[in-house]
Amino acid sequence: MAENNDIDKFIVINDLKQRGKKGRISGKYIYLESGNRKYIIKTINENNKVNIREIEDFVSFSSKIDKESVIAIVDKYGDVSYYFLSEIKLNKKGE
């Protein structure tokens, strides 16, 4: 499974390159700077199940390192869709 994730990372790096962006792989994520904005990208294959807690942890981590969080979904054709994430907090009424 980790092997497929590595392939997906290279697909995303190549997609970014085609879009004129230069990302770098470091550990589990891809880092990208564009102008004055800094992004951290998590790659996910469309065929893999994702735990929502994993996404919450990713968004929390990106916030701690002061980068915008992005999910890159790689489909079976190698096409990439990017989703920008942000953190929201919902409280019960009265809290």
Kinemage of the C-alpha trace (Angstrom):
@kinemage 1
@onewidth
@group {chain A} dominant
@subgroup {mainchain}
@vectorlist {calphas} color= white
{ca met a 1} P 0.000 0.000 0.000
{ca ala a 2} L 2.817 2.448 0.809
{ca glu a 3} L 4.298 1.672 -2.592
{ca asn a 4} L 1.125 2.923 -4.356
{ca asn a 5} L 1.200 6.071 -2.231
{ca asp a 6} L 4.775 6.708 -3.392
{ca ile a 7} L 3.677 6.328 -7.006
{ca asp a 8} L 0.805 8.744 -6.356
{ca lys a 9} L 3.268 11.272 -4.923
{ca phe a 10} L 5.327 11.146 -8.109
{ca ile a 11} L 2.167 11.531 -10.203
{ca val a 12} L 1.282 14.656 -8.184
{ca ile a 13} L 4.838 16.039 -8.467
{ca asn a 14} L 4.680 15.547 -12.243
{ca asp a 15} L 1.226 17.195 -12.405
{ca leu a 16} L 2.490 20.181 -10.423
{ca lys a 17} L 5.501 20.433 -12.742
{ca gln a 18} L 3.199 20.498 -15.777
{ca arg a 19} L 1.330 23.362 -14.075
{ca gly a 20} L 4.584 25.281 -13.641
{ca lys a 21} L 4.947 24.527 -9.908
{ca lys a 22} L 7.855 22.846 -8.169
{ca gly a 23} L 6.892 20.669 -5.226
{ca arg a 24} L 9.194 18.521 -3.152
{ca ile a 25} L 8.483 15.237 -1.432
{ca ser a 26} L 9.445 15.036 2.213
{ca gly a 27} L 8.256 12.049 4.200
{ca lys a 28} L 4.506 11.515 3.892
{ca tyr a 29} L 3.774 14.841 2.206
{ca ile a 30} L 4.593 17.146 -0.676
{ca tyr a 31} L 5.600 20.723 0.098
{ca leu a 32} L 5.001 23.574 -2.319
{ca glu a 33} L 5.660 27.296 -2.256
{ca ser a 34} L 3.873 29.522 -4.724
{ca gly a 35} L 4.469 33.234 -4.366
{ca asn a 36} L 4.053 34.039 -0.692
{ca arg a 37} L 1.783 31.037 -0.028
{ca lys a 38} L 3.023 27.748 1.399
{ca tyr a 39} L 1.189 24.464 0.961
{ca ile a 40} L 1.409 20.949 2.301
{ca ile a 41} L -0.160 18.300 0.090
{ca lys a 42} L -1.418 14.868 1.117
{ca thr a 43} L -1.854 12.391 -1.726
{ca ile a 44} L -4.739 9.946 -1.715
{ca asn a 45} L -5.580 7.350 -4.332
{ca glu a 46} L -9.266 7.354 -5.268
{ca asn a 47} L -9.457 3.605 -4.558
{ca asn a 48} L -8.218 3.863 -0.956
{ca lys a 49} L -10.461 4.352 2.030
{ca val a 50} L -9.623 7.391 4.142
{ca asn a 51} L -10.239 7.739 7.847
{ca ile a 52} L -11.688 11.160 8.718
{ca arg a 53} L -9.429 11.276 11.769
{ca glu a 54} L -6.440 11.053 9.419
{ca ile a 55} L -7.734 14.110 7.544
{ca glu a 56} L -8.354 15.990 10.814
{ca asp a 57} L -4.805 15.220 11.946
{ca phe a 58} L -3.430 16.398 8.599
{ca val a 59} L -5.303 19.719 8.766
{ca ser a 60} L -4.211 20.223 12.376
{ca phe a 61} L -0.569 19.466 11.478
{ca ser a 62} L -0.604 21.850 8.524
{ca ser a 63} L -1.983 24.592 10.743
{ca lys a 64} L 0.779 24.010 13.308
{ca ile a 65} L 3.493 24.404 10.664
{ca asp a 66} L 1.735 27.425 9.130
{ca lys a 67} L 0.981 25.902 5.727
{ca glu a 68} L -2.254 25.597 3.789
{ca ser a 69} L -3.511 22.020 3.573
{ca val a 70} L -4.341 20.429 0.245
{ca ile a 71} L -5.573 16.943 -0.593
{ca ala a 72} L -4.514 15.611 -4.016
{ca ile a 73} L -6.780 12.798 -5.219
{ca val a 74} L -5.207 10.603 -7.902
{ca asp a 75} L -7.691 8.707 -10.073
{ca lys a 76} L -7.179 5.474 -12.012
{ca tyr a 77} L -6.102 7.425 -15.102
{ca gly a 78} L -3.406 9.349 -13.218
{ca asp a 79} L -5.421 12.566 -13.250
{ca val a 80} L -5.140 14.702 -10.127
{ca ser a 81} L -7.846 16.764 -8.415
{ca tyr a 82} L -6.827 19.216 -5.693
{ca tyr a 83} L -8.974 20.133 -2.701
{ca phe a 84} L -8.044 22.925 -0.326
{ca leu a 85} L -8.956 22.181 3.278
{ca ser a 86} L -9.576 24.416 6.252
{ca glu a 87} L -10.364 23.803 9.856
{ca ile a 88} L -13.739 24.604 11.322
{ca lys a 89} L -14.981 24.034 14.817
{ca leu a 90} L -18.596 23.173 15.465
{ca asn a 91} L -19.996 23.446 18.951
{ca lys a 92} L -23.254 22.208 20.340
{ca lys a 93} L -25.836 24.874 20.975
{ca gly a 94} L -25.097 26.602 24.267
{ca glu a 95} L -21.365 25.880 24.321
